[in-house]
Amino acid sequence: MVRYMHIHKQRDAALDDLFAIMARNGVAHQAAMNVMSELYGGRQNWPFTEKDVKSMNAEQAREEKDVDLEKLFQFFRECKTSNEYFYFDVDFDPKTKVLRSIFWSHASQRDEYKDFGDVITFDTTHKTNRKNMPLGMFVGPNNNLKNVSFGQALLRDETTKSFKWLFESFKSCMGGHQPYVILTDEDAAMKEAIRTVFDKSQHRNCRWHITRAWEYKLDKLYIQHKDKNLKERLESLINYPVGPTQFEEEWNKLVHECEIADNPAINALWEKRKSWIATYFKGMYCDRMTSTQRSESQNRVLKDGYVNNTTTLQTFAKRVLDSLQHTDHMDAGLFCMHIIRAFTHLQVGPRGDTEQLRMLKLLPKLMRLGKAESKTDRAYAETVRHLDRITPRIELLQATEVDSSMHPTNSIGVESGELQAVDTIQNVDAVASTLDCSAAVVETNEN
């Protein structure tokens, strides 16, 4: 009972720091208490109480709230000092000087936009920060059809004025370059802002958002006209259209055949057809996208693993950077696999082979591009494509899967569980010396 007495409460600074770290990273209070229980061998051994921890977290939250903006801008200044191509823009109320909106884009995101910014999606989500500011993200696919984000913003609201400011900031950040196609939901304020700012872009609406509003009525129609295969025929018409003229003819033919011309769902889809059906976007590069799923997916990644509705603004900005670095880390692992695969081909290929000579030229180039952090540019992608052509059948085996009796002396050996290639050739030291990959260490054992 003495731990409830103020004079007997003992909590050193290191423990306070641990609680603060867990709170900033979204660890629930009960989960934090469970951690302390493990550390102390039971709650009865705590030199503090749960109320002490709650009071401390509340006090730290108040302190962070008072200096949140100051720390946010300090973090942005540090990013700018670290890389001059970091960009951020802030919208303040001219009278009250209250923060309204903020947009920022890291140097890597701006570089991604140069390569993959032809088609983008934009969507907003909520409950990502303590100030309840909607989060908007510009997202697109890279050359591997993976999500890449080009910039993010926290907005005061979702009005036309706020969207105009954001889109102007985004366009200025990207040197005035507008995307060819931008996909969004049917938000009227967003539509007006896009029409004004992205005047050279084609605005396309999300198919899922349009059809979801009429999902119930469409399901009833499908059941009523099951004998005429209405669902299959309508979806086939939408998914695999021909030209606009023939599409409209086939649509009207199907509608009259099933006698559903007066159905509100069919009429609504028809009236909006030019904003979402693929036939009206023929000739435009849309990268196979018909919805804002990429933006929503990116938003979900942040909300699930990095931020929540208690996250401060400065912590939010840091978590966005953490997510980008996580993606780069995963891509770096893939980059190392390309290197290992190419190096393996050098080991197992026959001497004097034409493909091996090409590999000797391509591998140093791939290494230079990787070290120069150019893994997103077209030169890197083109080099990897050539390597994949040369080494389509090379497989990396686990050491436990290799029969050592087949090659008792000529093997590139590593410890059990590491990647291993079978057989070697001479004179590959020049290439091996350029291999600087932390994912695996390959040693050559010569006879």
Secondary structure, 3 states (H helix, E strand, C coil): CHHHCHHHCCCCHHHHHHHHHHHHCCCCHHHHHHHHHHHHCCHHHCCCCHHHHHHHHHHHHHHHHHCHHHHHHHHHHHHHHHCCCCEEEEEECCCCCCEEEEEEECHHHHHHHHHHCCEEEEEEECCCCCCCCCEEEEEEECCCCCEEEEEEEECCCCCHHHHHHHHHHHHHHCCCCCCCEEEECCCHHHHHHHHHHCCCCEEEECHHHHHHCCHHHHHHHHHHCHHHCHHHHHHHHHHCCCCHHHHHHHHHHHHHHHCCCCCHHHHHHHHCHHHCCHHHHCCCCCCCCCCCHHHHHHHHHHHHHCCCCCCCHHHHHHHHHHHHHHHHHHHHHHHHHHHHHHHHHHHHCCCCCHHHHHHHHHHHHHHHHHHCCCCCCHHHHHHHHHHHHHCCCCCCEEHHHCCCCCCCCCEECCCCCCEEEECCCCCCHHHHCCCCCCCCCCCCCCC
